[in-house]
């Protein structure tokens, strides 16, 4: 990374568009704890589900929507298994 004099590469912020909704957002890759996406807690399975569909930073609203979609799919799979004794394919 090429830093200009006086700049701090750890504070790099990048204006990007959410690949799902195209809304602009500020990715704070240099200060990841300050990035808007950190407000959405994802477990490893949810993160993998999202990574399979999108690359790059997503806005918090889309992360919440995708987390909910994943949870709904897992709920439906669990109900199907309980009711019919098998897991539907993923």
MMTF fields as JSON, N, C-alpha, C and O atoms, coordinates in Angstrom:
{
  "mmtfVersion": "1.0.0",
  "mmtfProducer": "UNKNOWN",
  "numBonds": 359,
  "numAtoms": 360,
  "numGroups": 90,
  "numChains": 1,
  "numModels": 1,
  "chainsPerModel": [1],
  "groupsPerChain": [90],
  "chainIdList": ["A"],
  "bondAtomList": [4, 2, 8, 6, 12, 10, 16, 14, 20, 18, 24, 22, 28, 26, 32, 30, 36, 34, 40, 38, 44, 42, 48, 46, 52, 50, 56, 54, 60, 58, 64, 62, 68, 66, 72, 70, 76, 74, 80, 78, 84, 82, 88, 86, 92, 90, 96, 94, 100, 98, 104, 102, 108, 106, 112, 110, 116, 114, 120, 118, 124, 122, 128, 126, 132, 130, 136, 134, 140, 138, 144, 142, 148, 146, 152, 150, 156, 154, 160, 158, 164, 162, 168, 166, 172, 170, 176, 174, 180, 178, 184, 182, 188, 186, 192, 190, 196, 194, 200, 198, 204, 202, 208, 206, 212, 210, 216, 214, 220, 218, 224, 222, 228, 226, 232, 230, 236, 234, 240, 238, 244, 242, 248, 246, 252, 250, 256, 254, 260, 258, 264, 262, 268, 266, 272, 270, 276, 274, 280, 278, 284, 282, 288, 286, 292, 290, 296, 294, 300, 298, 304, 302, 308, 306, 312, 310, 316, 314, 320, 318, 324, 322, 328, 326, 332, 330, 336, 334, 340, 338, 344, 342, 348, 346, 352, 350, 356, 354],
  "bondOrderList": [1, 1, 1, 1, 1, 1, 1, 1, 1, 1, 1, 1, 1, 1, 1, 1, 1, 1, 1, 1, 1, 1, 1, 1, 1, 1, 1, 1, 1, 1, 1, 1, 1, 1, 1, 1, 1, 1, 1, 1, 1, 1, 1, 1, 1, 1, 1, 1, 1, 1, 1, 1, 1, 1, 1, 1, 1, 1, 1, 1, 1, 1, 1, 1, 1, 1, 1, 1, 1, 1, 1, 1, 1, 1, 1, 1, 1, 1, 1, 1, 1, 1, 1, 1, 1, 1, 1, 1, 1],
  "groupList": [{"groupName": "UNK", "atomNameList": ["N", "CA", "C", "O"], "elementList": ["N", "C", "C", "O"], "formalChargeList": [0, 0, 0, 0], "bondAtomList": [1, 0, 2, 1, 3, 2], "bondOrderList": [1, 1, 2], "singleLetterCode": "X", "chemCompType": "L-PEPTIDE LINKING"}],
  "groupTypeList": [0, 0, 0, 0, 0, 0, 0, 0, 0, 0, 0, 0, 0, 0, 0, 0, 0, 0, 0, 0, 0, 0, 0, 0, 0, 0, 0, 0, 0, 0, 0, 0, 0, 0, 0, 0, 0, 0, 0, 0, 0, 0, 0, 0, 0, 0, 0, 0, 0, 0, 0, 0, 0, 0, 0, 0, 0, 0, 0, 0, 0, 0, 0, 0, 0, 0, 0, 0, 0, 0, 0, 0, 0, 0, 0, 0, 0, 0, 0, 0, 0, 0, 0, 0, 0, 0, 0, 0, 0, 0],
  "groupIdList": [1, 2, 3, 4, 5, 6, 7, 8, 9, 10, 11, 12, 13, 14, 15, 16, 17, 18, 19, 20, 21, 22, 23, 24, 25, 26, 27, 28, 29, 30, 31, 32, 33, 34, 35, 36, 37, 38, 39, 40, 41, 42, 43, 44, 45, 46, 47, 48, 49, 50, 51, 52, 53, 54, 55, 56, 57, 58, 59, 60, 61, 62, 63, 64, 65, 66, 67, 68, 69, 70, 71, 72, 73, 74, 75, 76, 77, 78, 79, 80, 81, 82, 83, 84, 85, 86, 87, 88, 89, 90],
  "secStructList": [7, 7, 7, 7, 6, 6, 7, 7, 4, 4, 4, 7, 7, 3, 3, 3, 3, 7, 6, 6, 6, 7, 7, 3, 3, 3, 3, 7, 4, 4, 4, 4, 4, 4, 1, 4, 4, 4, 4, 1, 7, 7, 7, 2, 2, 2, 2, 2, 2, 2, 2, 2, 2, 7, 7, 1, 7, 7, 7, 2, 2, 2, 2, 2, 2, 2, 2, 2, 2, 2, 2, 2, 2, 2, 2, 2, 2, 2, 2, 2, 2, 2, 2, 2, 1, 1, 7, 7, 7, 7],
  "xCoordList": [0.847, 0.0, 0.895, 1.827, 0.623, 1.399, 0.698, -0.44, 1.369, 0.799, 1.427, 2.626, 0.606, 1.132, 1.678, 1.246, 2.627, 3.191, 2.093, 1.203, 2.185, 1.205, -0.06, -0.891, -0.228, -1.439, -1.19, -0.055, -2.238, -2.15, -2.904, -4.132, -2.211, -2.889, -3.885, -4.772, -3.772, -4.733, -6.08, -7.076, -6.127, -7.37, -8.025, -8.875, -7.651, -8.176, -9.681, -10.149, -10.407, -11.844, -12.108, -11.442, -13.071, -13.33, -14.821, -15.641, -15.168, -16.562, -16.866, -16.225, -17.833, -18.217, -19.731, -20.435, -20.219, -21.655, -21.927, -21.165, -22.997, -23.395, -23.714, -24.509, -23.114, -23.356, -24.787, -25.198, -25.53, -26.905, -27.918, -28.78, -27.822, -28.827, -28.286, -29.047, -26.979, -26.297, -26.273, -25.905, -26.651, -26.578, -25.124, -24.36, -24.732, -23.353, -23.132, -24.031, -21.915, -21.544, -20.055, -19.294, -19.657, -18.252, -17.673, -17.968, -16.849, -16.16, -14.937, -14.131, -14.801, -13.665, -12.699, -12.458, -12.165, -11.276, -10.07, -9.557, -9.62, -8.475, -8.84, -7.967, -10.127, -10.634, -11.858, -12.971, -11.647, -12.752, -13.757, -14.942, -13.321, -14.254, -15.201, -16.221, -14.872, -15.735, -16.583, -17.399, -16.396, -17.124, -18.601, -18.906, -19.528, -20.952, -21.382, -22.35, -20.676, -21.054, -20.84, -21.438, -20.002, -19.73, -20.929, -20.948, -21.933, -23.146, -24.008, -24.889, -23.757, -24.543, -23.719, -22.673, -24.193, -23.493, -23.912, -25.099, -22.908, -23.146, -22.361, -21.216, -22.986, -22.21, -21.499, -21.71, -20.68, -19.875, -20.748, -20.436, -21.817, -22.703, -23.399, -23.516, -23.853, -24.485, -23.483, -23.807, -22.271, -21.218, -20.912, -20.755, -20.83, -20.562, -21.701, -21.454, -22.943, -24.115, -24.044, -24.306, -23.695, -23.601, -22.415, -22.532, -21.274, -20.077, -20.285, -19.666, -21.145, -21.431, -22.218, -22.217, -22.885, -23.73, -23.129, -23.394, -22.323, -21.825, -20.356, -19.872, -19.661, -18.27, -18.231, -18.982, -17.374, -17.213, -18.092, -18.756, -18.083, -18.823, -20.304, -20.679, -21.127, -22.564, -23.011, -22.396, -24.081, -24.6, -25.274, -25.678, -25.396, -26.021, -27.442, -27.823, -28.231, -29.595, -29.607, -30.409, -28.723, -28.658, -28.116, -28.577, -27.148, -26.65, -27.762, -27.878, -28.573, -29.694, -30.698, -31.192, -30.993, -31.939, -31.417, -32.165, -30.145, -29.556, -29.425, -29.601, -29.119, -29.075, -30.453, -30.571, -31.487, -32.852, -33.226, -33.865, -32.83, -33.121, -32.441, -33.048, -31.191, -30.481, -31.185, -31.408, -31.528, -32.201, -33.52, -33.881, -34.235, -35.513, -35.284, -36.03, -34.258, -33.933, -33.59, -34.047, -32.8, -32.427, -33.635, -33.756, -34.519, -35.75, -36.607, -37.103, -36.773, -37.564, -36.952, -37.677, -35.628, -34.949, -35.211, -35.477, -35.135, -35.353, -36.788, -37.024, -37.739, -39.149, -39.396, -40.095, -38.825, -38.984, -38.418, -39.02, -37.291, -36.677, -37.55, -37.728, -38.089, -38.96, -40.248, -40.684, -40.845, -42.131, -42.021, -42.863, -40.989, -40.907, -39.723, -39.609, -38.849, -37.752, -36.554, -35.696, -36.479, -35.315, -35.004, -35.859, -33.76, -33.337, -33.408, -32.881, -34.047, -34.046, -32.647, -31.857, -32.334, -30.993, -30.78, -31.726, -29.519, -29.194, -29.064, -28.795],
  "yCoordList": [-1.167, 0.0, 1.233, 1.324, 2.166, 3.402, 4.471, 4.84, 4.965, 6.0, 7.342, 7.436, 8.356, 9.692, 10.211, 9.765, 11.153, 11.683, 12.206, 12.948, 11.797, 12.26, 11.429, 11.634, 10.488, 9.676, 8.417, 7.954, 7.881, 6.671, 5.571, 5.626, 4.556, 3.522, 2.718, 2.084, 2.721, 1.998, 2.695, 2.09, 3.941, 4.699, 4.785, 5.648, 3.923, 3.946, 3.66, 2.684, 4.537, 4.364, 4.38, 5.087, 3.606, 3.464, 3.615, 2.96, 4.477, 4.62, 3.528, 3.456, 2.683, 1.584, 1.539, 2.236, 0.716, 0.466, -0.946, -1.867, -1.11, -2.441, -3.266, -2.825, -4.456, -5.243, -5.785, -6.23, -5.755, -6.262, -5.172, -5.366, -4.023, -2.965, -1.732, -0.828, -1.698, -0.593, 0.715, 1.75, 0.699, 1.905, 2.188, 1.258, 3.463, 3.782, 3.522, 3.698, 3.099, 2.939, 3.174, 3.053, 3.504, 3.753, 2.516, 2.23, 1.796, 0.632, 1.135, 1.883, 0.74, 1.2, 0.044, -0.405, -0.412, -1.563, -1.348, -2.306, -0.126, 0.167, 0.255, 0.181, 0.413, 0.491, -0.406, 0.066, -1.704, -2.637, -2.589, -2.84, -2.277, -2.19, -1.006, -0.955, -0.051, 1.11, 0.956, 1.824, -0.133, -0.35, -0.601, -1.289, -0.065, -0.249, -1.724, -2.068, -2.582, -3.994, -4.672, -5.715, -4.105, -4.707, -4.654, -5.334, -3.845, -3.763, -5.015, -5.259, -5.806, -7.013, -8.227, -8.5, -8.946, -10.13, -11.328, -11.622, -12.012, -13.199, -14.368, -14.214, -15.544, -16.723, -17.229, -16.689, -18.237, -18.708, -19.228, -18.982, -19.929, -20.466, -19.334, -19.392, -18.32, -17.167, -16.442, -16.04, -16.279, -15.602, -16.374, -15.775, -17.684, -18.51, -18.404, -18.295, -18.437, -18.294, -16.986, -16.969, -15.907, -14.594, -14.567, -14.065, -15.103, -15.12, -15.91, -15.604, -16.917, -17.709, -16.912, -17.255, -15.855, -15.07, -13.735, -13.247, -13.141, -11.785, -11.678, -12.382, -10.797, -10.452, -8.983, -8.177, -8.646, -7.253, -6.879, -7.727, -5.602, -5.079, -4.954, -4.478, -5.378, -5.2, -4.234, -4.149, -3.51, -2.564, -3.339, -4.487, -2.724, -3.408, -3.893, -4.971, -3.115, -3.549, -4.841, -5.735, -4.941, -6.166, -7.328, -8.459, -7.066, -8.132, -8.674, -9.885, -7.782, -8.224, -9.039, -10.067, -8.58, -9.29, -10.675, -11.653, -10.759, -12.046, -12.968, -14.18, -12.41, -13.228, -13.817, -14.989, -13.005, -13.473, -14.553, -15.543, -14.364, -15.359, -16.687, -17.749, -16.628, -17.854, -18.53, -19.741, -17.746, -18.316, -18.963, -20.009, -18.355, -18.921, -20.253, -21.21, -20.312, -21.563, -22.664, -23.798, -22.337, -23.33, -23.767, -24.941, -22.837, -23.159, -24.118, -25.123, -23.796, -24.658, -26.045, -27.04, -26.125, -27.421, -28.225, -29.425, -27.567, -28.253, -28.749, -29.865, -27.939, -28.34, -29.516, -30.463, -29.458, -30.552, -31.842, -32.907, -31.749, -32.944, -33.503, -34.717, -32.632, -33.086, -33.721, -34.76, -33.09, -33.568, -34.783, -35.68, -34.805, -35.83, -36.778, -37.758, -36.495, -37.398, -37.31, -38.193, -36.288, -36.121, -34.649, -33.786, -34.383, -33.002, -32.728, -33.505, -31.64, -31.292, -30.885, -30.417, -31.055, -30.661, -29.158, -28.372, -28.778, -27.34, -26.716, -25.519],
  "zCoordList": [0.0, 0.0, 0.0, 0.799, -0.875, -0.953, -0.137, -0.43, 0.877, 1.723, 1.359, 1.095, 1.353, 1.129, 2.449, 3.513, 2.399, 3.64, 4.564, 4.149, 5.817, 6.799, 6.853, 7.737, 5.922, 5.976, 6.794, 6.91, 7.349, 8.165, 7.435, 7.373, 6.869, 6.092, 6.919, 6.346, 8.234, 9.068, 9.101, 9.497, 8.698, 8.733, 7.36, 7.14, 6.449, 5.091, 5.1, 5.685, 4.439, 4.271, 2.778, 2.022, 2.372, 0.947, 0.683, 1.326, -0.26, -0.674, -1.687, -2.735, -1.382, -2.261, -2.358, -1.628, -3.262, -3.367, -2.892, -3.187, -2.166, -1.726, -2.977, -3.807, -3.133, -4.337, -4.435, -5.506, -3.367, -3.397, -3.725, -4.582, -3.05, -3.232, -3.953, -4.298, -4.178, -4.86, -4.073, -4.629, -2.804, -1.985, -1.629, -1.372, -1.61, -1.237, 0.253, 1.076, 0.571, 1.963, 2.111, 1.151, 3.303, 3.574, 4.253, 5.414, 3.513, 4.05, 4.798, 4.245, 6.012, 6.828, 7.035, 8.156, 5.937, 5.954, 6.863, 7.442, 6.993, 7.854, 9.321, 10.185, 9.611, 10.991, 11.075, 11.309, 10.883, 10.721, 11.87, 11.651, 13.071, 14.191, 14.07, 14.757, 13.201, 12.973, 11.714, 11.403, 10.998, 9.755, 10.059, 11.033, 9.255, 9.507, 9.549, 10.229, 8.835, 8.811, 10.158, 10.419, 11.014, 12.315, 13.253, 14.279, 12.905, 13.722, 13.582, 14.407, 12.543, 12.291, 12.69, 12.102, 13.681, 14.168, 13.321, 13.174, 12.764, 11.937, 12.498, 12.922, 12.5, 12.857, 11.598, 10.512, 11.732, 10.604, 9.46, 8.295, 9.763, 8.722, 7.959, 6.735, 8.667, 8.025, 7.136, 6.018, 7.64, 6.87, 5.587, 4.523, 5.684, 4.506, 3.491, 2.29, 3.969, 3.103, 2.314, 1.112, 2.983, 2.328, 1.372, 0.254, 1.801, 0.945, -0.336, -1.355, -0.303, -1.503, -2.539, -3.721, -2.099, -2.994, -3.404, -4.502, -2.531, -2.772, -2.4, -1.514, -3.083, -2.769, -2.4, -2.948, -1.492, -1.114, 0.067, 0.662, 0.391, 1.537, 1.215, 0.144, 2.134, 2.03, 3.115, 4.178, 2.838, 3.822, 4.963, 4.777, 6.125, 7.258, 6.975, 7.43, 6.232, 5.917, 5.114, 5.383, 4.132, 3.326, 4.146, 3.993, 5.011, 5.881, 6.77, 6.958, 7.314, 8.143, 7.331, 7.795, 6.131, 5.266, 4.908, 4.941, 4.567, 4.204, 5.409, 5.283, 6.57, 7.785, 8.077, 8.436, 7.92, 8.133, 7.116, 7.47, 5.864, 4.825, 5.158, 5.017, 5.595, 5.976, 7.151, 7.137, 8.156, 9.323, 8.939, 9.479, 8.021, 7.558, 6.837, 7.045, 5.997, 5.306, 6.306, 6.164, 7.3, 8.312, 9.134, 9.484, 9.44, 10.161, 9.328, 9.838, 8.053, 7.168, 7.052, 7.023, 6.986, 6.924, 8.198, 8.135, 9.346, 10.617, 10.729, 11.192, 10.314, 10.366, 9.427, 9.786, 8.227, 7.271, 7.85, 7.711, 8.482, 9.075, 10.194, 10.296, 11.023, 12.105, 11.581, 12.076, 10.582, 10.08, 9.159, 9.202, 8.336, 7.3, 7.461, 6.724, 8.409, 8.701, 7.758, 7.78, 6.95, 6.073, 5.93, 6.132, 5.575, 5.315, 3.824, 3.028, 3.434, 2.012, 1.574, 2.392, 0.307, -0.173, -0.021, -0.067, 0.161, 0.288, -1.06, -1.163]
}
